Amino acid sequence: MKKAALYILLFAYSTVMLKPVSPYISDAVAHIFYYTQHMATVHYENGKFHVHKEIADNAKKDESSKENPSPKKDNAGNEHIVTQPKDAFHCSQIISYGPSPSSDLINQTTCTDYPPPRPEI
């Protein structure tokens, strides 16, 4: 039963993946096995570019079904960007309310940028 489910999933996946090239495959099969009938019907009505026409029609159909009817929103990014002054958080202190055993260590911060140490050669 597990193998049957796997084969069904594989068939469904391959069908979806081969959908864009299915007009080419069906045209090749028609040219190989039904050449006379294919030339008399399809090529007579649509010409030799019938596959291109069929793919263009499928693309238009898929494109129209994917359109979103909701109105377009201006996504300029202004609502996502928050600007702060350059030194807004540069030298901030942590203030602790209530008793703490190491209150002297909490209120001490450094406001100087120290460069990284140079490697010794």
Contacts in CASP RR format, 6 or more apart in sequence:
PFRMAT RR
TARGET T0000
AUTHOR 0000-0000-0000
METHOD contacts of the structure
MODEL  1
MKKAALYILLFAYSTVMLKPVSPYISDAVAHIFYYTQHMATVHYENGKFH
VHKEIADNAKKDESSKENPSPKKDNAGNEHIVTQPKDAFHCSQIISYGPS
PSSDLINQTTCTDYPPPRPEI
18 25 0 8 1.000
20 55 0 8 1.000
23 51 0 8 1.000
23 54 0 8 1.000
23 55 0 8 1.000
23 58 0 8 1.000
24 51 0 8 1.000
27 38 0 8 1.000
27 50 0 8 1.000
27 51 0 8 1.000
30 37 0 8 1.000
30 38 0 8 1.000
30 42 0 8 1.000
31 38 0 8 1.000
42 50 0 8 1.000
43 50 0 8 1.000
46 53 0 8 1.000
90 111 0 8 1.000
91 109 0 8 1.000
91 111 0 8 1.000
92 109 0 8 1.000
93 107 0 8 1.000
93 109 0 8 1.000
94 106 0 8 1.000
94 107 0 8 1.000
94 109 0 8 1.000
95 107 0 8 1.000
96 103 0 8 1.000
96 106 0 8 1.000
96 107 0 8 1.000
100 106 0 8 1.000
END
